Amino acid sequence: MLLLLTACPSETSFCETPLIERLDDIVITPDKRIFASGDTIKITVSIPSKISDNQEAYDINASLEVNQSFRFTNISELLTGNTYMVTKGQLVNSQIILSYFQNTDSYEFECEITLNRLGDYMQFGDLETIGFIKDKDNCEFLQIQTTIKGINEDGFYEFTVQ
């Protein structure tokens, strides 16, 4: 487990906030590198409420009592010039917000994007941090660091629309 030091109420104190590292929680399907104009991709993110980091277990919903994540990762590169529909979670200024779903006991986001814009796409997808914040001033938050499944060695998810 990594601890992230974050400024708290006084300028001289810091929170020791858990930072859980995971891989491939952000998934783009279908996982192709060449698309035709009009093809549709889906972005899904699912973070279980009950999560561990090999040292400690956390229940995000029970301990923090939050219904959504703090917004993270800007996907404007994927949205610009395309049409999209969010079916789970929210988008605010092209940033993803996960919503809590009791039936799956997880925080989720899902968006379908119809690829209308021709050209090369390059979405950064390495070390994306998702925050779950109850009360930042009292150090009641948890952060999860994840990646987009299928990123290249430079940390980007790339494809072309022809």
C-alpha positions as CSV (number, residue, x, y, z in Angstrom):
1,M,0.0,0.0,0.0
2,L,1.2,3.5,-0.8
3,L,0.3,6.4,1.4
4,L,-0.4,9.7,-0.3
5,L,0.4,12.8,1.8
6,T,-2.2,15.4,1.2
7,A,-2.6,18.8,2.8
8,C,-5.2,18.9,5.5
9,P,-6.8,21.6,7.7
10,S,-3.6,23.2,8.9
11,E,-0.8,24.1,6.6
12,T,1.6,22.0,8.7
13,S,-0.4,18.8,8.9
14,F,-0.8,16.1,6.3
15,C,-3.2,13.2,5.7
16,E,-1.8,9.7,5.3
17,T,-4.3,8.8,2.6
18,P,-4.4,5.2,1.2
19,L,-3.5,5.0,-2.5
20,I,-4.5,1.7,-3.9
21,E,-2.8,0.7,-7.1
22,R,-4.8,-1.4,-9.6
23,L,-4.4,-2.1,-13.4
24,D,-6.9,-2.1,-16.3
25,D,-10.0,-0.8,-14.5
26,I,-10.8,1.5,-17.5
27,V,-11.8,-0.6,-20.5
28,I,-12.4,0.5,-24.1
29,T,-14.3,-2.1,-26.3
30,P,-13.9,-3.3,-28.9
31,D,-10.1,-3.3,-28.4
32,K,-9.1,-2.4,-32.0
33,R,-6.6,-0.1,-33.5
34,I,-8.5,0.7,-36.7
35,F,-12.2,1.8,-36.8
36,A,-14.5,3.0,-39.6
37,S,-16.4,6.3,-39.3
38,G,-19.7,5.5,-37.6
39,D,-18.3,2.7,-35.5
40,T,-19.1,2.7,-31.8
41,I,-16.8,2.2,-28.8
42,K,-17.8,1.8,-25.2
43,I,-15.8,3.0,-22.2
44,T,-16.5,1.2,-18.9
45,V,-15.1,1.6,-15.5
46,S,-16.0,-0.6,-12.5
47,I,-14.5,-0.3,-9.1
48,P,-15.8,-2.7,-6.4
49,S,-16.8,-1.0,-3.2
50,K,-14.9,-3.7,-1.3
51,I,-11.3,-3.4,-2.3
52,S,-7.9,-4.3,-0.9
53,D,-4.3,-3.5,-1.5
54,N,-2.7,-6.8,-0.2
55,Q,-2.2,-5.2,3.3
56,E,-5.6,-3.8,4.2
57,A,-9.2,-4.1,3.1
58,Y,-11.5,-1.2,2.4
59,D,-15.3,-0.8,1.9
60,I,-15.6,2.5,0.2
61,N,-19.4,2.8,0.4
62,A,-19.6,1.7,4.1
63,S,-16.7,3.7,5.4
64,L,-17.0,6.9,3.3
65,E,-20.7,6.8,2.5
66,V,-20.3,8.4,-0.9
67,N,-22.6,7.9,-3.9
68,Q,-20.0,8.9,-6.5
69,S,-16.3,9.4,-7.1
70,F,-14.6,12.7,-7.5
71,R,-14.2,13.4,-11.2
72,F,-11.1,12.1,-12.9
73,T,-9.5,11.5,-16.3
74,N,-10.4,13.9,-19.0
75,I,-11.7,12.0,-22.1
76,S,-12.1,15.1,-24.3
77,E,-9.8,13.5,-26.9
78,L,-12.4,10.7,-27.4
79,L,-15.4,13.0,-27.3
80,T,-14.4,15.9,-29.6
81,G,-16.2,15.7,-33.0
82,N,-18.1,12.5,-31.9
83,T,-21.5,11.8,-30.4
84,Y,-21.9,10.0,-27.1
85,M,-24.3,8.8,-24.6
86,V,-23.5,8.2,-20.9
87,T,-25.5,5.2,-19.5
88,K,-23.9,4.9,-16.1
89,G,-22.2,7.6,-14.0
90,Q,-21.7,11.2,-15.3
91,L,-19.4,13.3,-17.4
92,V,-18.6,16.8,-16.2
93,N,-16.4,18.9,-18.4
94,S,-15.3,15.7,-20.2
95,Q,-14.2,14.2,-16.9
96,I,-15.6,10.9,-15.7
97,I,-17.5,10.5,-12.4
98,L,-18.4,7.0,-11.2
99,S,-21.8,6.4,-9.5
100,Y,-22.5,3.8,-6.9
101,F,-24.8,1.0,-7.8
102,Q,-26.1,-1.0,-4.9
103,N,-27.1,-4.1,-6.9
104,T,-23.4,-4.6,-7.9
105,D,-21.9,-3.0,-4.9
106,S,-19.6,-1.1,-7.2
107,Y,-18.8,2.4,-8.6
108,E,-19.4,2.4,-12.3
109,F,-19.2,4.5,-15.5
110,E,-20.3,3.6,-19.0
111,C,-20.4,5.7,-22.1
112,E,-21.0,4.8,-25.8
113,I,-19.2,6.9,-28.3
114,T,-20.0,7.0,-32.0
115,L,-16.7,7.7,-33.8
116,N,-17.5,10.4,-36.4
117,R,-14.2,12.3,-36.4
118,L,-11.6,10.9,-38.8
119,G,-8.0,10.7,-37.8
120,D,-5.7,9.5,-35.1
121,Y,-6.8,9.3,-31.4
122,M,-4.4,9.3,-28.5
123,Q,-5.9,9.1,-25.0
124,F,-3.6,9.2,-22.0
125,G,-4.4,6.2,-19.8
126,D,-1.5,5.6,-17.3
127,L,-1.7,6.4,-13.6
128,E,-5.3,7.7,-13.6
129,T,-6.3,8.5,-10.0
130,I,-9.9,8.1,-8.8
131,G,-10.8,9.9,-5.6
132,F,-13.6,9.0,-3.2
133,I,-14.0,11.9,-0.8
134,K,-16.2,12.2,2.3
135,D,-14.5,15.0,4.1
136,K,-11.1,16.1,2.8
137,D,-10.5,18.5,5.6
138,N,-10.7,15.6,8.1
139,C,-8.7,13.2,5.9
140,E,-11.7,11.0,5.1
141,F,-10.9,10.0,1.5
142,L,-9.4,7.2,-0.5
143,Q,-7.6,7.2,-3.8
144,I,-7.3,4.5,-6.4
145,Q,-4.7,4.6,-9.2
146,T,-5.5,2.6,-12.3
147,T,-4.9,2.4,-16.0
148,I,-6.7,2.0,-19.3
149,K,-6.5,-1.6,-20.4
150,G,-4.4,-1.9,-23.6
151,I,-2.2,1.2,-23.2
152,N,1.1,1.2,-25.0
153,E,4.5,1.5,-23.4
154,D,4.2,5.4,-23.4
155,G,1.0,5.2,-21.4
156,F,-1.4,6.0,-24.3
157,Y,-4.4,4.2,-25.7
158,E,-4.2,4.8,-29.5
159,F,-6.4,4.1,-32.5
160,T,-7.3,5.5,-35.9
161,V,-10.7,6.2,-37.5
162,Q,-10.7,6.1,-41.3
